[in-house]
């Protein structure tokens, strides 16, 4: 099996894996970064959302070969100024219920706000396609609005 150099959360990691292995499993099983969650495995639910080169992607459908050499940020590495306001807004709005989907939601919201600091409701709807079984969507929208106002 080939070796891949991954830039994860500001550091460099070398992993041996099948080139088609989903990035999700490399992050969780090889690098022990457990904040990125498995949800559906087909890129629909968004529980596995991470940033690759600054863009929100579903780690279950991105291969390790596709991520190699690119900057990967997981919820554990989300530490820029903008993400701090997102995390605080999540707490202020009490978004999480069970919390399982929240790392992916926060990653999607942080990517949106990095690209569009004051998104419209339509832009939020287009960018935040993550699924929350608890139905916290109104609180997610309120948290994004709160974070964009800071």
Secondary structure by P-SEA (a helix, b strand, c coil): cbbbbbbcccbbbbbbccccccaaaaaccccccccccccccccccccbbbbcccccccccccccccccccbbbcccccccaaaaaaaaaaaaacccccccaaaaaaaaaaaaaaacccccaaaaaacccccccccaaaaaaaaaaaaaac
